[in-house]
Amino acid sequence: MQSITSALIGTTLALTVFVWMKIRNKKRHELHPVIGHLHEFAGRTAIDPKDYFELEATRANGWQPWRVTVLGAFDGWFITDSASLKYILVTKHKDFAKPERFTDCAVDILGAAFLNTRHHYPNERRKVNQSLLSPKTLAYIADKSFPRLLPALFDPLDAAAKSGEVIDFQVIGDKFVFLHFAHIAFAADEQNLEAFSEAFDRSLSQLYRRFMNPFYPILEAVLPY
């Protein structure tokens, strides 16, 4: 037993020295041996990784596609240009299946609806999601949903016109669009929009944590999320 423990300690020390020697002269955001980008995510909040993906690391990589790896969690490419998107979604769509990890992490949070279709290839998911743009669905949105939610857009404008108050139209427009999404996708209305948005934000936050942490089943069983 003592020899096994000594061997494990020795291996850990050797691996630590090896990784340090390899990464000490690396530029920031570069892929490190063994650990990948794990050091970038250690101690980050649920929202920080999203900002990291979209801004900091992508800018550091010259706005070109770059590989992102987190030990034990995921290994993939972050795509930023239209040519690469076309290559993945159209030209070589059969070579880029959605990993089971996505479904495993998201199905009990988002369900099996259009946000988390179980099909593995982009063209299959598009066929499922096309129902959202069917003539019947668009007719319902135009005839039922859109007129019903117009007061959320016009009431603040009418009130501002009467009072002379300066308002932020983007805030009103964003709320109107989000209300449509909540109503069409989840049957939420303006009266329970705040409760819905809080629950939706919590769900996305939990989803981010799951993607970044390979041990999330254990942590969720122990820690109060």
C-alpha positions, 0 to 999 in steps of 0.5 A: 500500500505504501509503495502504491501511495509513493508511486502516485505521489511521484507520478503527480509531482512528475506530471506537475513539473512536466505541465509547468515546464510546458506552459510557463512560456505559453501565451495566454489562452493557448492550449496547455498539455493535459489540462487544456484550458482548465486553468482558465475556468478554475474559480470562475462564475457561471456567467464568466465562461460565456464572456470568456468564450465570446470576447476575451479568448476569441479576440486573443486568437485573432477572431479565428476558430480556436480549440477549447478543452476542459479536462474531463468536461469537453473538447471542441472548437469555438467557431466565429466565422460564417465559412466555418459555420457553413462547413460544419452545419452544411458541407460536413454536417455528418461529421459533426454530431452533437455529443451525448454530453449536451443532452445529458446535461440539458435534458432535465433542465430544458426538456426534449423540446426545440431547445434540446432536440435529441437528434445528433446532426445539425440538419436533423435538428433543423427539420425538427425546429422548422415547425416553429416557422411553419405557416400555421405557427406564423399565422398563430403568432400574427393573429393571436400572440402578437396583438395580445402582447402589443400593450406591453409595447404601446402602453409605456410609449403612450404613458411617456408621450403624455408625461413627457418622460424620456424612456429607453426604447431598447429596454421596452423593445427587449422586454416585448421580444422576450415576452413573445419568446416566453409566451410562444415557447413556454406559455408565460404571460406578462403577469408572471414574466418576472417569475418566469425570467428568474426561473429561466435565468437560474436554469441557464446558470445551472446549465453553464455550471454543468458544461464547465464541471464534469463532477456536477452530478456529485456537486448537485447532490451535495450542494444547494443550487 
